[in-house]
Amino acid sequence: MKNTTNNTVLAENLIEANSFFKRFKGLMFTKNLPPQSALYIKPCKGIHTYFMNYNIDVLYLDNNNKILSIDENMEPRKVGKFRKKAVTVIELSSGRIRETKTQIGQVVEIIKEGGV
């Protein structure tokens, strides 16, 4: 997954949550999210961090993968804001947004196995 606006790699390992159960479970009960991994949740307009033991960074994207909103360093046991215009959420390891200088308005390219 890449930020095409500033040409930085956000994550090399993309974990898809595209079924009801995968979206529901998300990162619950996991020990960590490796720095080069991301959880790609679609469709999604909001998240929570219940049953998690670590902080995450969160990107909320529209239909064109433009970043509408960001939650940096979101703590466990919190509820993120509901983003009505979001269609996709990407969860990253905490600090990844700052490391890659990712900002609202930038565009993300989702690269799945075998291409985009």
N, C-alpha and C positions, 0 to 999 in steps of 0.2 A: 504494500500500500504506500502511495506516494503523495506528497503535497506538490501538485504540479505548479502552483503559484511561485513557490520559492525553491522548487526542485530538490526537496529533501525526502528521504525515506522515513516514513513514520513507523512502519513495521515490515519485517520480512516474512513473518508467519501469520497468516490470516485465519482465524478460527471463525467459521460461519455459524450463526445461530438463526436459522431460517425456518425452523418448525416451531410449533407452539411449545413443545417441551423444552427444546434448546433455548428458546427465547426466555421462557419462564425460569429455567435453571441458571442461565448466564454463567457468572463466575462464582455463584454461591458454593460454599464449602471447599473452594480451592485454596491452596496454600500461598500461591503467588501468581503473578502474570509476568512471565519473562520479559525483559526490556525490549526485545525485538518482536514481540507478539502483540496481537490485537484481537479483540472480539468484535465481530461485525454483526450487528443485530438489525434485521430487516424483516418486516416493517417494525418501526419503533418510534415513539414520540416522547418517551420518558423512561427513566430507570430508577432503581433503588440499589443500595449496597447492603441490604440486610444479609446476614449470615456470611459476611465476608470479613476477613481479618487484616486487610491491607487497603491502602488508599489507591485510587485510580484517577486518571485523566479521562475526560469524556468530550467527544465531539458530536454535535447534532447537525445532521446534513439534510438538505432539501433534495428534490428530485434530480437536480443537476450536480449533486455531490458538493455543493457550495456549503461552507461552514456557516450555520446560522447562529450557533451558540456554543459556548465552551464552559465546562466545569473542570477547573484544575484542582488536583490533589483532594478529590472528594473522599471523605472519610467513611469508614464502615458504619452501618446502621443509619444511613441517611437516605432521604428521598430527594431526587433531583427534580427540578422544575419540569412541568409538562410543556413541551414545545409543540404547539398546535401545527406549525408548518413543517416540522421535521418528519422525514420518512425513514431515516436511518440513523442509528447511533453507533459510534465506534468507541470502545473502551480500550484505553492504552495504559501502560504502566505509568505510575505517578512520576512526573517530571519530564515525560516525553514531549509534551506540548511546548514547554519552555526550551528544552534541548533543541528542538527542530524549528523554533521561532514561528510556530503555527498560530494563526490569528483568524478571527471572524472575517468572513468575506473571501477567504482563500478557497481553493478547489482541491479536492482529494480525488485521486484515481484509485479505484478499487481493482486490484489485480488478483484474480482467482487462478487456481491451478490451470495451466493451459492457456492463459491469457486473460484479458479483461472481461 
